[in-house]
């Protein structure tokens, strides 16, 4: 028994020494602060490193983490200015910059930050309607951070950021908003579709306009080139005719040969004989008579070379008035009919008077009286060659 007592004393002494060492030596981690009180009063703040305390005199009041902390608060019901209740979740990013103030200025700074966030959020959201609340998150975050940073500054806490994690309107309002959003998107889609259709129709109309303009320009150029070709062909034919020195008889014969081509075609139901046919026939008759009886005295067969005048033949050509030509043709037809009726009437025979008492002379054969002379008809000049129409003038 005597040996057990000293052993117990030694064990108690060793335990006391261990306790004293533990209370004396403190190792503080980085970004951690220890609040030390001596005899119930604040003594000092221990930063990271090795520190020695007075055992049983200095005690650790609080262990403060100085790293940035993130705390999420549960959803809070908030009423907007248009009397709608929305549920808002907030997230606070804060950091303890003064451990002594965080311990001695407020009992629980986390609860204080939460309640301050709720009251500030209600004040800010109460001045906004639902539409502004949903579209003004940055503005709300800035106001919350300013108020919280000012209020928590004396607590030794710095609020770095405040974020609205979720804004949940009531289910009925949310459904109405979805319908409104759907209608708005449908309206935008219809407007975009209409604008696309309008642009397509405008482009199509411009394309058709440009194609019609190009086709018209091509047609105009083709007609101009065709007219120029026809003009050159007519000019060459005109020059060739004048260089060949054709007679009036040849022109009348060619005119009669072209007449059957007028009635050619299956669609022709009527053949109109032009009034110049009689003049052509007279020209043929005069040509045949001149051939049988000898050359005519007139100078119609002589040809005068136009020389330099050929180039300006179309400029000096003038067309006869259609009414005057028709009246002249009718007058010639009436004159021809009158002459034909006069030639068709038989000559009248005159009987000699009988004298009473005269001897009757036996009838004798007397030659028939000569037919009265037909009044001389002045020779009809052969018809002039048909005047060629002036070539079409090519418009640039």
C-alpha positions in Angstrom: 0.0 0.0 0.0 2.9 2.3 0.8 4.2 2.0 -2.8 0.9 2.7 -4.4 0.4 6.1 -2.8 3.6 7.7 -4.3 2.7 6.2 -7.7 -0.6 7.9 -7.7 0.9 11.1 -6.7 3.4 10.9 -9.6 0.6 10.1 -12.0 -1.4 13.1 -10.8 1.6 15.3 -11.1 2.3 14.1 -14.6 -1.3 14.8 -15.6 -1.1 18.3 -14.1 2.0 19.0 -16.1 0.4 17.8 -19.3 -2.6 20.0 -18.6 -0.4 23.0 -17.9 1.5 22.4 -21.1 -1.6 22.2 -23.2 -3.0 25.4 -21.7 0.3 27.1 -22.1 1.3 26.3 -25.7 -1.1 27.1 -28.6 -0.6 26.6 -32.3 -2.9 28.9 -34.4 -3.6 27.9 -38.0 -3.4 30.4 -40.9 -6.5 32.6 -41.5 -7.7 31.8 -37.9 -7.9 34.1 -35.0 -8.2 33.2 -31.3 -9.8 35.7 -28.9 -7.9 35.5 -25.5 -9.4 36.7 -22.2 -7.5 37.1 -19.0 -9.5 36.8 -15.9 -12.7 37.5 -17.8 -11.5 40.5 -19.8 -10.3 40.7 -23.4 -6.5 40.3 -23.5 -5.4 39.9 -27.1 -6.1 38.2 -30.4 -3.8 35.4 -31.5 -3.0 35.2 -35.2 -1.5 32.2 -37.0 1.6 30.7 -35.4 3.0 29.4 -32.0 1.8 31.2 -28.9 2.2 30.8 -25.1 -0.5 31.4 -22.6 -0.6 31.8 -18.9 -2.2 28.6 -17.7 -5.4 28.9 -15.7 -5.3 32.7 -16.3 -5.6 33.1 -20.1 -8.5 31.3 -21.7 -9.7 31.1 -25.4 -13.0 32.9 -25.8 -13.7 32.3 -29.5 -12.1 30.7 -32.6 -12.9 32.9 -35.6 -12.4 31.8 -39.2 -11.3 34.8 -41.3 -11.8 33.2 -44.7 -14.7 34.3 -46.9 -17.9 32.5 -45.9 -21.0 31.6 -47.9 -24.3 31.4 -46.3 -27.7 30.6 -48.0 -30.9 31.7 -46.3 -34.2 29.9 -46.8 -36.9 31.4 -49.1 -38.5 34.5 -47.7 -42.0 35.7 -48.7 -41.8 39.3 -50.0 -44.7 41.5 -51.2 -44.2 43.7 -54.3 -45.7 47.1 -55.0 -48.5 45.5 -57.0 -49.5 43.3 -54.0 -48.1 40.0 -55.2 -46.3 37.7 -52.9 -43.0 36.3 -54.2 -40.6 33.9 -52.6 -36.9 34.9 -52.8 -33.8 32.9 -51.9 -30.7 34.9 -51.1 -27.0 34.0 -50.9 -24.6 36.1 -48.8 -20.8 36.2 -49.3 -19.1 37.7 -46.2 -15.7 37.8 -44.4 -14.7 38.6 -40.8 -12.2 41.3 -40.9 -12.2 42.2 -37.1 -12.5 39.1 -34.9 -12.8 41.2 -31.7 -15.8 43.2 -33.0 -17.4 40.0 -34.4 -17.3 38.5 -30.9 -18.0 41.4 -28.7 -20.3 43.7 -30.8 -23.0 41.1 -31.6 -23.9 37.8 -30.1 -24.6 35.9 -33.3 -23.5 37.7 -36.4 -24.9 35.0 -38.7 -28.4 35.5 -37.4 -28.0 39.2 -37.5 -27.0 39.1 -41.2 -29.9 36.9 -42.0 -32.5 39.1 -40.3 -30.9 42.3 -41.8 -31.0 40.7 -45.2 -34.7 39.8 -44.9 -35.8 43.3 -43.8 -33.6 45.0 -46.4 -35.0 42.8 -49.1 -38.5 43.5 -48.2 -37.9 47.3 -48.2 -36.2 47.0 -51.7 -38.8 44.7 -53.3 -41.7 46.7 -51.8 -40.9 49.6 -54.0 -40.8 47.5 -57.2 -43.5 45.7 -59.1 -43.3 42.1 -60.3 -42.0 42.9 -63.7 -39.2 45.2 -62.2 -38.4 42.5 -59.6 -37.9 39.9 -62.3 -35.8 42.1 -64.5 -33.8 44.2 -61.9 -31.7 41.6 -60.1 -28.5 43.6 -60.5 -30.1 46.6 -59.0 -31.5 44.7 -56.1 -28.2 43.0 -55.4 -26.4 46.3 -55.4 -28.9 47.9 -52.9 -28.8 44.8 -50.6 -25.0 44.8 -50.6 -24.8 48.5 -49.8 -27.2 48.3 -46.9 -25.7 45.1 -45.4 -22.1 46.3 -45.8 -22.9 49.5 -43.9 -24.8 47.8 -41.1 -22.3 44.9 -40.6 -19.2 47.2 -40.7 -19.4 47.9 -37.0 -19.6 44.1 -36.4 -16.2 43.6 -38.0 -17.8 41.8 -41.0 -17.5 42.8 -44.7 -20.3 41.7 -47.1 -18.6 41.0 -50.4 -21.6 39.9 -52.5 -25.3 39.4 -52.3 -27.1 37.3 -54.8 -30.8 36.5 -55.4 -30.8 32.8 -56.0 -34.4 32.4 -57.0 -37.5 34.6 -57.4 -40.6 32.4 -57.4 -44.0 34.2 -58.1 -47.3 32.4 -57.3 -48.3 29.5 -59.5 -51.2 31.4 -61.1 -49.1 34.4 -61.9 -46.4 32.1 -63.2 -48.9 30.4 -65.5 -50.2 33.7 -66.7 -46.6 34.9 -67.4 -46.0 31.7 -69.4 -49.1 32.3 -71.5 -48.0 36.0 -72.0 -44.6 34.9 -73.0 -46.0 32.3 -75.4 -48.3 34.9 -77.0 -45.4 37.4 -77.3 -43.2 34.8 -79.0 -46.0 33.9 -81.3 -46.4 37.6 -82.2 -42.7 37.9 -82.9 -42.8 34.8 -85.0 -45.7 36.2 -87.0 -44.0 39.5 -87.5 -40.8 37.9 -88.6 -42.7 35.6 -90.9 -44.6 38.6 -92.4 -41.3 40.6 -92.8 -39.7 37.6 -94.5 -42.7 37.3 -96.8 -42.6 41.0 -97.6 -38.9 41.0 -98.3 -39.4 37.9 -100.5 -42.2 39.5 -102.5 -40.2 42.7 -102.8 -37.2 40.8 -104.1 -39.4 38.8 -106.4 -41.0 41.9 -107.8 -37.6 43.6 -108.3 -36.3 40.5 -110.0 -39.4 40.4 -112.3 -39.0 44.1 -113.0 -35.4 43.8 -113.9 -36.0 40.7 -116.1 -38.8 42.6 -117.9 -36.6 45.6 -118.4 -33.8 43.4 -119.7 -36.3 41.5 -122.0 -37.7 44.9 -123.2 -34.2 46.2 -123.9 -33.3 43.0 -125.7 -36.4 43.1 -127.8 -35.8 46.8 -128.6 -32.2 46.0 -129.6 -33.4 43.1 -131.7 -36.1 45.3 -133.4 -33.5 48.0 -134.1 -31.1 45.5 -135.6 -33.9 44.0 -137.6 -35.0 47.4 -138.8 -31.4 48.3 -139.7 -31.1 45.0 -141.6 -34.3 45.6 -143.5 -33.2 49.1 -144.3 -29.9 47.9 -145.6 -31.6 45.2 -147.6 -34.1 47.7 -149.1 -31.3 50.1 -149.9 -29.3 47.4 -151.6 -32.3 46.2 -153.6 -33.1 49.8 -154.5 -29.5 50.4 -155.6 -29.5 47.1 -157.6 -32.7 48.0 -159.4 -31.3 51.4 -160.3 -28.0 50.0 -161.4 -29.9 47.4 -163.6 -31.9 50.1 -165.3 -35.2 48.2 -165.5 -37.9 49.3 -168.0 -41.5 50.0 -167.1 -42.6 46.8 -168.9 -40.4 44.7 -166.7 -41.8 46.3 -163.6 -45.4 45.8 -164.8 -44.6 42.1 -165.5 -43.1 41.6 -162.1 -46.1 43.3 -160.5 -48.4 40.8 -162.3 -46.3 37.9 -161.1 -46.5 39.0 -157.5 -50.3 39.2 -157.5 -50.9 35.4 -157.1 -48.8 35.4 -154.0 -51.3 37.7 -152.3 -53.9 35.0 -152.3 -51.6 32.3 -151.2 -52.4 30.7 -147.9 -55.0 28.4 -146.4 -56.5 31.2 -144.2 -57.3 33.5 -147.1 -61.1 33.5 -147.8 -61.2 36.6 -150.1 -58.8 37.9 -152.7 -59.0 41.7 -153.2 -57.8 42.9 -156.6 -55.9 46.2 -156.2 -56.9 49.2 -158.3 -53.4 49.3 -159.8 -54.3 46.1 -161.8 -55.8 48.0 -164.7 -52.8 50.2 -164.9 -50.6 47.2 -165.0 -52.7 45.5 -167.7 -52.5 48.7 -169.7 -48.8 48.8 -169.3 -48.6 45.2 -170.5 -50.8 46.0 -173.5 -48.8 49.0 -174.3 -45.6 46.9 -174.1 -47.1 44.3 -176.5 -48.3 46.9 -178.9 -44.9 48.6 -178.9 -43.3 45.3 -179.6 -45.6 44.4 -182.5 -45.7 47.9 -184.0 -42.2 49.0 -183.3 -40.6 51.1 -180.6 -42.8 53.8 -179.2 -42.0 57.4 -179.8 -42.0 58.3 -176.2 -39.0 58.3 -174.0 -40.3 56.0 -171.3 -37.8 53.2 -172.0 -34.9 55.5 -171.5 -33.3 55.4 -168.1 -31.4 58.1 -166.4 -28.7 57.0 -164.0 -29.6 58.6 -160.7 -25.9 58.8 -159.8 -25.4 60.4 -156.4 -29.1 60.9 -155.9 -29.7 57.2 -155.1 -28.4 57.7 -151.6 -31.1 60.3 -150.8 -34.0 58.6 -152.6 -35.8 57.7 -149.4 -35.6 61.2 -148.0 -37.4 62.7 -151.1 -40.1 60.0 -151.3 -43.6 61.2 -150.3 -46.7 59.2 -150.0 -49.9 60.2 -151.7 -52.9 61.0 -149.7 -55.1 57.8 -149.4 -58.3 59.7 -150.0 -57.0 61.5 -153.1 -55.7 58.2 -154.5 -59.1 56.6 -153.9 -61.0 59.4 -155.6 -58.6 59.3 -158.5 -59.1 55.5 -158.8 -62.9 55.8 -158.7 -62.7 58.5 -161.4 -60.6 56.3 -163.7 -63.0 53.4 -163.1 -66.0 55.6 -164.0 -64.3 56.9 -167.2 -63.4 53.3 -168.3 -67.0 52.2 -167.7 -68.4 55.1 -169.8 -66.0 54.3 -172.7 -66.9 50.7 -172.6 -70.7 51.5 -172.8 -70.1 53.9 -175.8 -68.2 51.2 -177.7 -70.9 48.6 -177.0 -73.7 50.7 -178.6 -74.4 49.7 -182.5 -74.2 52.4 -185.2 -77.6 53.7 -186.5 -78.4 53.4 -190.3 -80.1 56.5 -192.0 -82.8 55.8 -194.8 -82.9 58.2 -197.8 -86.3 60.0 -198.3 -88.7 58.9 -201.1 -89.8 61.6 -203.6 -93.4 61.2 -205.1 -93.6 60.7 -208.9 -90.0 59.8 -209.4 -89.1 56.8 -211.3 -88.6 53.8 -209.3 -85.1 52.7 -209.6 -84.5 49.1 -209.0 -82.5 48.5 -205.9 -78.9 47.9 -206.3 -76.3 46.5 -204.1 -74.7 49.3 -202.2 -71.9 48.8 -199.8 -72.7 49.0 -196.2 -72.1 52.4 -194.6 -68.8 52.7 -192.8 -68.9 52.6 -189.1 -68.4 55.9 -187.4 -64.9 56.6 -186.4 -64.2 55.9 -182.8 -62.9 59.0 -181.2 -59.2 58.8 -180.7 -58.3 58.0 -177.1 -55.1 59.5 -176.0 -52.5 56.9 -175.2 -52.4 55.9 -171.6 -49.0 56.1 -170.1 -47.8 52.9 -168.5 -48.3 52.9 -164.7 -45.5 54.3 -162.7 -43.7 51.7 -160.6 -45.2 51.4 -157.1 -43.5 53.7 -154.8 -41.5 51.9 -152.2 -42.3 52.9 -148.6 -39.4 54.6 -146.9 -37.3 52.3 -144.8 -38.0 52.3 -141.1 -35.9 54.7 -139.2 -33.8 52.9 -136.5 -34.3 54.6 -133.2 -31.2 54.5 -131.0 
